[in-house]
Structures are given as C-alpha cells and as structure tokens.
C-alpha cells in the first residue's frame, strides 16, 4: 500500500520549548493510522503543522502529500488538497442550522445568491451518509455532542475529504456514541477509501479500528506498530508512551478513614428550566475524613447537577435539605460561601468553566484565594508567582514557565492547573467531576496519585466518573445514582461492575451503562 502522506524531519519550536524534534510519519492510503502519546507529547502540534494551522514558514521539514511537497500557508490550502482536521473543540456555530454549518465559508451560490435548495438537498445526502436523521434546518444547538461530531464529519465529506484528521473525537462521548463514530470511520474507510489519522487516549478504541499506531513521546516518534504483524498489547503501547513500565494503573494506598466530615441530607434541587420538576430528589450522602467516595451512574443520572448545586447553587434552584460539615449545617448558597467553608469543585468542562484560557498559569492558580498572596488587599506579585511555581513543580505541570498562557498547554496540563487552583484554596472537601477526561494514561496516573495524597492528608474526596474501572480502582465507597436519586451504595470490597449495574437496572430498567 503506497503512502499518501509523509512528514519528513518535522521540527517545531515555541519560545523556550521544542515541541517537535525531527519527526517522521508515514501514512498509507486508505488506512486508519492512530497517533498516541502523553499530553504535551506533540500530537496536536504535529497535526496543526500538517493542516496548515502552523504555516510552512513556522517549522522545519517537509510535508509530502500524494507525492508532492506541500507548503500550506493556512487551513484553506490544506483543505483544497482534501486534508480536513476536526479538532477536539468542535468548530460549529450553535445558532446556525446543520446545513448552514456544513457550508459555512463554502456556500453554494448562483450569480452571487446562495442556492439553499441545493444546500439542503446536499446536506440531506451527507447526513444520510453519516447516519443522521435530523433535518438540515435543525439548529446545531439542539444536537448532542455525539451528533455534532457526525455533523463535523459530514462537513468534511462536503469538501471531498481524502485525509481526515480527528483529534480526540470520543473524549466527550458516551459509549454508544463512541461506538457509532468508530463504526462510521470503518465504513468510510471500507466504502470510500478515506484515509484517517486518529488521535486518542482510548487504547481499546484504537485497537478496534486502527491499522497502525505511532507513539510520540516528548516531541519525537518512538515507534510505529502494525496490527497486521501481531497482537499489540496495551502494556506495550503504554510503556512506549510513558517510557516506563506501568504494572499498576492506580496507586496503591492504605486508607486511613476517620469520622464523617461532609454530609448531604435530603438534598433536593429544582430543574432550572422546569420548576415543577426535581432534578435532585432527596439525596443523602456522607464522606469521611481521608475517604475517596465515588458516584457512578448513567449519563443524565444527575451526578454533575448534584455537584454543581452543592457548590454555590451553580445549577438549578435549591428547594430543601442540608449541607453539613462536621455535623453542623452550613450555608453554601453562593460559590464564595462554598469556598469559604472549604468546599472546592473541579468541573468536568475545564475549558469553559474551569479556566481563564487567555490568562497565565499564575493567575489561574491563585484566583480562588487571593488573600493568600495579598497584603492589605494588594496582590503581592512575588508571592503569587512563587505559589504558582510551587504547584507547577508539585503537580509536574509541563510548561515553559508559570507565566505561560493556559490555552497553550495540553489537556492534561490544563487539568493539573485546575487541580492546583482548587488545592490552593485549601479545601477540606474536594468534589472532582470527571477529573481525567481527555487525559492520557501517564497523566491519569499522576492525577490519581495526587488524589490519593489528598486523601492521605485527611481531605474528603467526592469523585464523579463515567469510567467504571476508574471508580473501582480509586474509591473506598461508591454511591450509585439514577434519575436524581441514590439507588445503591457499595464498599470497595462489595463494588463491581455487575453490582453497580444491577442497582441501576433495578432502579430504572436501563441496561446499558454510558
């Protein structure tokens, strides 16, 4: 099989950082080629070089596509060659319809007037091809993330895609939507011969669809492996990614659990859009000193809504119940009051809700507790910088320095900044909502280690996760939530996927965990 793409000796530097060092990549026509590596390894940077996000005069080396050396000055140049990239953060306009999004910037026109009849007919054909039944006039804001991903692929198909690049396409999808997307990639490969580069941290998904896999570490290619030449174990891939053996996915710990510190009693919250409906229905919950407690459940069970409602009523309208610390009811009706009572919340959406992306690491970390770096209400920049540098070292945040903008960091390092931010607030109770979403296996282990250390220091940790193995590997107890209620509780010894699913099935009759 001939190569459709060769990237030769690609080197890309930023101020103080070599992001890519003499990278060589070969992609065969019609294959699905996976690229894996830790956060910050250079995967996304390499794809931005390939797609023209970083123009040809900003890096060294050659891109050879379809036998011709290319000099892309921007995304439009690469798209004209049929190279289409779908970023982890989808580039759709929520207020526009599916058809308007698909042809945005590439509108079909006759005599300067958009031909909407053709646009809608063509959109219907494209939607059929990706398995979407929605009308071309449906606003994108009415679609879930999984369907939005399919719209992005339909948009790529409208541009006669030859090489489709997907950067973490399933990071925000549940299991059902992820499977549907992967099946679509296989169908496009089989029926249309579309070549695909897939960046993903989910090694089980890669094993399902990829023909070959290239591992990148610290800006350099470590190895390219071919699935046709034999079974490629997860252990082998992980070892190449992190540069060391990882016999244990979760740090070993001996819990030292004390008295109950944090409690919810009969916690009830109205749905924000439907005041006559309860989103959280009489939840009782307790977390002890030094304990890691998980919350499992189906998508839409109310886990995030519960966490946000406790953290300053950031979701819904509180109806009744109590939040108690050390046996005493406390007022958490605002975010400031929740923080002052020692409650911190690490949101599942770090980019939209957890960080100020255009600001630097220093200001993001110190924001929740400016009193610690102030004198007489004036911020001491030196103390602020030293505090940020301390967390940068402790949590191993990979950056050129504490003054680097957060938006320039990889996903895993952004997640560490969010953790640093809330650890700086000196919480007693830490609520973690999908703390390792979109994070590679090496960075996951580092975050798990941080969580374990917090519990060892006597913190209360409440952990929400859609990854069942993560809950089973980290938690001392697990609550099971369904449709706004707690429907089960298991100790670490009792907890299993079967028992957790059994509690959900008995409560709702739903059989697929997502």
VEXPA-736904 format. One record per residue: residue in three letters; x, y, z of N, C-alpha, C in turn. Coordinates in steps of 0.05 Angstrom, whole numbers, plus 5000, padded with zeros to 4 digits. Each point is the difference from the previous one (the first is absolute). Example, Ala and Ser with C-alpha at 12.3 -4.5 7.8 and 13.67 -1.06 7.14 Angstrom:
VEXPA-736904
ala526448865156498250245000501850245000ser499350214986501650245001498550225014
//
This chain:
VEXPA-736904
unk501749765000498350245000501850255000unk499550184981501750244997499350215021unk502050165007499650215019498550244987unk497950105013498750244991501350245013unk501249965024501250225015502749925011unk502050174997502549985014500750275013unk500649995026501050235013502949945007unk501850174989502949945001501550205018unk501149905021501950165016498650265010unk497549985010498650245009501050095027unk500850255002500850125025498550265004unk498750025023498450245007500850105027unk500750255002500850125025498250235008unk499550025026498850245012502150135019unk499550245009502050135018500649825024unk502449915002500949845022499249714999unk498649914979499049724999500449894972unk501249764998500149854975497649815000unk497950074985497549845001500349754983unk501450024977500449774982503050004992unk501249765001502849984994500549784979unk500450084975500749824978498049774998unk497550074998497849794999499749904972unk499949744997499449874974497449835003unk498150054982497549855001499249914972unk499249754997499249894975497249895003unk498150104983497249915001499349884973unk499049755000499349874975497250084991unk499650004974497450064989497949805009unk497850105010497749835008500249885027unk502150065015500249885027498950195022unk499449885023499550165024502549985017unk501450235003502550015013499750155027unk500449865022499750135026502650125009unk499850235014502350135012499450035030unk501849895017499650015028502450125014unk499650095024502250125016498850145024unk501750075019499150145023499250284992unk498450145018499350284995502650164999unk500250164980502550164996502149864984unk499449764990502049854985500550134972unk498150144990500350134974498049914979unk498149845007498149884980498450224986unk498750175016498350214988501750204985unk502450065010501850194986500749894972unk500649744999500749874974497650024981unk497649975009497750014983499450294991unk500750195017499650284993502150084979unk502349895001502050044979498949884973unk499049765002499049864976497750154987unk498250115016497550124990500450304993unk502350115005500550284993499250205022unk499149905023499650195022502650145007unk502249855000502750125001501150004971unk500250234987500850014972502849904995unk500649954975502549864992502650155009unk499850265003502550155008500450015030unk498249865016500350015029501249745011unk500849814982501249755009502149924979unk501649805008502049894981499249724992unk500749924976499349734990498050024977unk499349774989498349994976497449835005unk497950104988497549854999499649914971unk499949744996499649894973497249874999unk498250114985497349894998499449924971unk499349754996499449904974502350044981unk502549965011502450014984501150284995unk498750215009500850274996500750145026unk502350145000500850165024498050245002unk498950035024498050215004501150235018unk498950234995500850245017497450145007unk498649895020497450115007500450265016unk498750214990500150255014497750045020unk498149814999497750025018498149764996unk497949995015498149774999498849984972unk499450224988498750004974501749854979unk502750035002501849874982499949705003unk500049905025499949715005497349894992unk497950155005497349904993499749974970unk501250174984499949984971501349744991unk501849895016501249744993498449775011unk497950055015498349795012500949925028unk501650165013500849945027498250165019unk498449865016498150135017500549925029unk500250195018500549945029497550075016unk499249825018497950055019501250015028unk500050245011501350045026498349895023unk501449975023498649905024497750195008unk500550264997497950205005498650054973unk497549924997498750014975499650284990unk500350044974499950274988497450054986unk497849955015497350054989498850255013unk498250134986498650245010497349905010unk499550005026497649885012497450134989unk500050264994497650134992499249954971unk501949894984499449954972498949714997unk498749964977499049734994502249814992unk499349754998502049804990501050074973unk498250074981500750074973501850245000unk499350215015501650245001502849955010unk500249825020502749935011501649844980unk498849824986501449834981501250174977unk498650204991500950164977501150275008unk500350055026501050265009502850054989unk500350234985502550074987500449864973unk498149824993500149864975497249974988unk498550235002497249994992499649964970unk498249814992499449974972498450244990unk500850124979498650254991499750004969unk497950144992499650064972499750304996unk501750114984499950294995500250165026unk501649905019500450145025497849965021unk498049824994497849955019500249715009unk500049955027500249735010497749834991unk500749774990498049804990499349825023unk498050085016499249855024498749734993unk498649994977498849754992502149794996unk502250074986502249814996501449945027unk500450205016501449975026498449795017unk497450035001498449825017499949724988unk499949984974500049734987502749865004unk502150154996502749895004500449925030unk499050175018500349955029498549745007unk497749964989498549765005501549754992unk501350014976501749784991502349955018unk501350215009502349975018499249895027unk497750095011499049905025499349714999unk498849924977499449714996502649845001unk502150114989502549864998501349965027unk499550195019501249975027498049895020unk497549944991498149875017498450195018unk499650254991498450195015497350044986unk497849995016497450034988498850285004unk501550175013499150275005499550164974unk498250205002499650174977502350194996unk500750074974502150194995499650275013unk497550065007499450275012500149995030unk500649775012500249985030502450175010unk499550175020502350155012501949815013unk502650044997502049835012499850005031unk499050225011499750015029498149795011unk498349894983498149795009501149724999unk502549984991501249734997501949955024unk500149745007502049925020502850004988unk502049965017502850014991500649784979unk498849775004500549784982499050074972unk497650114998498950084974501650234988unk501050185017501650224990502649904987unk501149795011502449884988499349894972unk497749884997499249904974499550234980unk499050225009499750244983502850094990unk501950005019502850084992501049814978unk499549745002500949814980498550054974unk497450055001498450074976501250254986unk500850195017501250244989502649944985unk501649815012502549924987499449864974unk498049834999499249864976499150194978unk498850225008499150204980502450134986unk502449985012502450124988501749794986unk498849774993501449794986502549915015unk499649935025502349935017501549754990unk502650025001501749774993501549905025unk500850195017501349935025498550145023unk498749855017498550105022501549975026unk500550235013501450005026498050055022unk499949825020498250035022501750015026unk499750225015501550045024498249955024unk500449775013498449925024497050014994unk499149874979497150034992498049895020unk500949815017498149875019500350095029unk501750215005500650075027497650095016unk498050124986497650095014497549834994unk500449774988497749834992499649775019unk497549915002499549765015500749764983unk499749765012500949764986498549954975unk497350055000498449954976500850184977unk500350265006500850194979502849954990unk501849925018502749934992500149774981unk498449795006499949774982498950074973unk498050174999498850094975502050154983unk501650175013502050164986502249824988unk500949815016502149824991499049824977unk497549915002498949854978499850164974unk499450265003499950174976502850034988unk502150025016502750024989500749754984unk499349775011500549754985498449994974unk497550105001498450004975501150194979unk501050245009501250184981502549894988unk501549855016502549874990499349794980unk498049845006499349764984498650094974unk498150195001498450064977501050244984unk501550185012500950244986503050034998unk501449825014502950014999501250245014unk498550135019501050235014502349915019unk502250144999502249965018499550165025unk500749895023499350135025502450005019unk500650225013501950025022498350055025unk500349825020498450005024501850055024unk499650225014501350055025498149935023unk500949825017498249925022501749895023unk498950045025501149885023498849735007unk497849934986498549765006501149774983unk501849845013501449794985498249784991unk497849955014498149794991498650084974unk499550274997498850094975502049994977unk502550065006502049994979500349714990unk500149815019500349724992497649914982unk497750125004497649924985500250094970unk501250234995499850124973502650044986unk502350025014502550094988501449774985unk501350074978501749824985502950015011unk500850255006502750035012499850225022unk502050005017500050195022502850115004unk500250275001502650135005500050135027unk502149955015500350115027501950235000unk499150235011501750245002500550065029unk502550055007500750085028501950234999unk499450215015501850235002500750114973unk498150024982500450124974501549834979unk500349745006501549834981498449744997unk500349884976498749744994501649785014unk498749845016501349785014499849744984unk497749954988499649754985497450014985unk499949874977497649954985499549705000unk497649915008499349725002497749934981unk500249764989498049914980498349785012unk497450045002498249795011500049754984unk500650024974500049774982502449815007unk502050105013502449845006499849865027unk497850035014499749865025498450175021unk499349875021498550135021501750215014unk498950245003501450225013498650045027unk501449935022498750025026499950295010unk498150065017499850275012502650055016unk501049805014502450045016502350094983unk500349894977502250084982499750294991unk497550074993499550284990500550205023unk499049935024500350185023503050035007unk501549784999502950025006501450194981unk499249994974501250184980499150295005unk497650035008498950275004501450145024unk500349865022500950135025503049955005unk501249814985502849955003500749835025unk497949875011500549835023497749805001unk500549785014497949805004497950115020unk497549934995497950085019498449755007unk501049865020498749755008497350055014unk499850235013497650085014498850254987unk497549994993498750244989499250205022unk499849915025499250175022502049975023unk500750225013502049995021498949845024unk501849855012499249845023499850185024unk498049965017499650175023498749845023unk500750075024498749895024498350215012unk497449994996498250225010500150035030unk500150255009499750065028497650185003unk497749875005497450134998499150085028unk499150255004499250105026497050045001unk499250205015497150065004498850144976unk497350005000498650144978500650305002unk500850114977500550294998497950144984unk499349894977498250134981497549834996unk497750135002497449864997498050164983unk498449854985497650114988497649865013unk498050155008497649885012497650104985unk498549814988497650054985500350234981unk502249994984500650224982498349994975unk498550214996498150024977500450254984unk500049984974500550234982498150004977unk498850234995498250034977501650024974unk498849894979501150034974499850294992unk502250124989499950294994498050084979unk499549834980498150064979497149915006unk499749825019497449895006499650005031unk499250225011499850035029498249805014unk498249884984498249805012501349725002unk502549984990501449744999502550015017unk500449785016502449985016502249864984unk502350134999502349884987501549825019unk500250095026501249855021497849945021unk499749755007497649915014500749875027unk500450175020500449905027502549845004unk502350104992502549855001501250025028unk500849775011501649985025502749894993unk502150125011502749924993501950095022unk502149845005501950075021502849924990unk502050175007502849954994501650045025unk501749815007501650015024502850124994unk501350085022502750104998501949794987unk501550084980501949824987498749804981unk497550034993498649814984499650104971unk500249824981499450064972497449864994unk497950164995497349894994499350064971unk499149804986499350034972497050024996unk499250124978497250004991499949894972unk498749774997499649874974497250044990unk499549974975497350034989500050024970unk497649994989499750044971500450294993unk500550054974500050274991497250125005unk500050245012497450135006498949925027unk501549855016499049915026499850235020unk501450224995499950235019502550045016unk502249864993502450025016501250284999unk500450114976501150274997498150215012unk497449964996498150195011500150015030unk500449765012500249995029502550165010unk502249954987502550135008499850304997unk498950094977499850294995498050135019unk497949865007498050125019501250045027unk501849825009501350025026502050235000unk501350034977502150214998498750274993unk498950135020498950274996497550014983unk498549784999497650004984500550084971unk502249904989500850064972498149864981unk498449825009497949874983497450015014unk497850064985497349975010499350195023unk497849945012499050165023499749815024unk501350085021499949825024497350015013unk499049775006497349985012500249935029unk501649825007500149925028502349815006unk500449945025502249835009502350165012unk502049855009502250135014502749914989unk501950185000502949934998501250035027unk501349795010501150005027503049954999unk501550155016502949965004500549955030unk501249785006500549935028497550015017unk497849914988497549985015498450265001unk501050214988498750265002499050104973unk497550094998498950094974501550264992unk500750024974501450234990498650124976unk500450254995498850154978501849994976unk499249864978501649994976498450124977unk498550215005498250114981501450164978unk502650075004501550134979502749854998unk501350044977502649884996502050105021unk500050255006501850115020499649875027unk497549975008499449875026501049715000unk499649864977500949724999503049985003unk501550184986502950005003500850075028unk498750205012500750085027499649775021unk498149824994499549775017501949764993unk501850044981502049804994499049794980unk498150084983499049824979501150104973unk501249824984501050064974498849814979unk499650114976498849834979501650024974unk501149784992501549984974498049924979unk499350184982497949954980500949814979unk498149864987500649824978500850154975unk499250264997500650154976502150215007unk502549925000502250185009500350254983unk499549974973500450234983497850215003unk497549925002497850195002499650115028unk500349825020499350075028502250005020unk502349884993502149965020502450194998unk500450124976502450164996499450264985unk501750195004500050244983502349964980unk499249904976502049894982502050214990unk499250254997501950204990501950105022unk499449945025501850085021502149805005unk502050075017502349825004499549815023unk501949815004499849805021499850135027unk501650215005500150135026497250095008unk498750164984497450125008497849795001unk500149804983498049795002500249855027unk502549955009500349845025499250165024unk500650265001499650165025497250125002unk498549994979497450134998498149945023unk499749745009498049955021500750105028unk502650075004500850075027502150224999unk499250244990501850224996501050115027unk498549955022500950095026502749885007unk500649764991502549875007502450134987unk499650154979502250134986499750315000unk498550105020499550295002500950115027unk500650255000500650155024498350255000unk498250025020498350235002498450044974unk499049794989498349984976501650064974unk502650025002501650044975501549744994unk499749904976501349754993503050034998unk501449825014502950004999500949814977unk500950124978500649854976502149795005unk501950075017502249805006498949765014unk498350045021498849775014498249844981unk498550144983498349874981501649824981unk502250104990501649854981501349765014unk500950045025501349775014498049785006unk497550085007497949805005499449844975unk499850134977499549864975502349824993unk502450095003502449844994500149755018unk499150035025500049785019498149784989unk497650084992498049814990500949894973unk501450164983501049914975502049775004unk501650025020501949795006498749765013unk498250045020498849785014498349834981unk498550124982498149854983501349944973unk502550074996501549944976498550114975unk499350265002498750144977502150074979unk499749884977502050044979499450274986unk501850195002499650264988502750144998unk500150224985502550154997500550175025unk498050035017500250155024497250065012unk499950125023497550055013498450224987unk501450164983498650224986498949924972unk500249744994499049914974496950005000unk498750104979497149994998498949715002unk497949975015498949735004499049884973unk499150174982498949904975502249854983unk502550065006502249874985500949735012unk498749925022500849755013498449774988unk501049765003498549764991497749955020unk498149834992497649955017500749905028unk501949815001500849895026501250215018unk501750184989501250215016498050225008unk498050054982497850175008498549895024unk499649745000498649875022501650035026unk502649984998501750035024499850295010unk499750194982499750285009497350045015unk497949874990497450015014500349885028unk501349775002500449885026501650185018unk502150124989501750185016498450245011unk498350104982498350235007498349945025unk498849765000498349945023501549905024unk502349884996501749935023501050255014unk500550214984501050255011497950135018unk497449934995497950115018499949865027unk501749805004500249845025497449885008unk498849834983497449895006500149775020unk497849965013499749765017498549794985unk498250084982498549824983500550074971unk500949804984500650044972498249834983unk498350134984498249864982501250004972unk500649764990501349964974498049894980unk499450154979498149924980501649924974unk500149744994501549904978502950115000unk501549945021502650135003502149924979unk499649784986502049914980498950004972unk497850144995498950004972501950134981unk500549864978501850104979502950015008unk500849835020502749995010501249734994unk502650004992501349754993500649835024unk500849754995500349815022502250085020unk502250124990502150085018499150235018unk498750204988499050235016497849915019unk498449804991497949895018501349905025unk502149854998501349885023501050225019unk501150214988500950235017497750135015unk497750034986497750125013498949815022unk500049744994499149815021501850025024unk502650034996501950025022499450255017unk499450224986499350255014497549955017unk498049874989497549955014500549835025unk501749794996500749835023501450155022unk501850184992501550155020498250195015unk498050114986498050185014498549845021unk499149764993498649835019501849935024unk502649944994501949945022500450235019unk499650254989500350245016497450065016unk498049834997497550035015497850154985unk500450064975497950144984497749804994unk497750114996497749854991499850034970unk499949784985500050014971497449874990unk498450154985497649894987500650004970unk500049764988501049974972497849904982unk499350154979498149934980501549904975unk499349774990501349904976498249834983unk500250024974498649824982501649754993unk502549995010501749774996499849815024unk498649784997499549825022502749895012unk501949924983502649915012501350215018unk499750254992501250225016498850015028unk497449985001498650015026500849755017unk500049774987500749755014502950005010unk501850134984502850005007500850215021unk498350215003500850225017498450035026unk497549905000498150095021499849805023unk499650115025499549845024497149925002unk498250174990497249944998498950124974unk497849884990498850104975497050025004unk498950244995497150044999499249964970unk497649904997498949974973497650184997unk500150174979497950204996498449944975unk497450055001498349964977497650185001unk499650164979497750184998499750185025unk502350115009499950195022499949885028unk500149735002499949875026502449825004unk500749965025502049795007498649745002unk500949804984498549744999501849775009unk502450065009501849795010502450115013unk501349845018502450085013501749755005unk502550014993501849765002502750085012unk501049835017502750045009501949904978unk502650065003501949924980499949694996unk499749855022499949714998497549904985unk497850155003497549914988499750104971unk501450214993499550134975501149834976unk498449984980500849874975498250124978unk500849974975498450104978497249875001unk499949745006497549865001498150115021unk501150045025498350105021499150294995unk501750164989499250284994497950004978unk500449844979498049994979497449885010unk500249815018497649885012498350215014unk501350185015498550215014498650194981unk501450064977498850184980497749864987unk500349754992497949854986497549975018unk500549945025497749975018498550265004unk501550234998498750265005498550104975unk501049934976498950124976499449824977unk501249755001499649824978501950064976unk501850205003501950064979502449825002unk500849884977502049795001502750084990unk500350244989502650074988501350225015unk502249955012501550215015501450184980unk499750275003501350184982501550215013
//
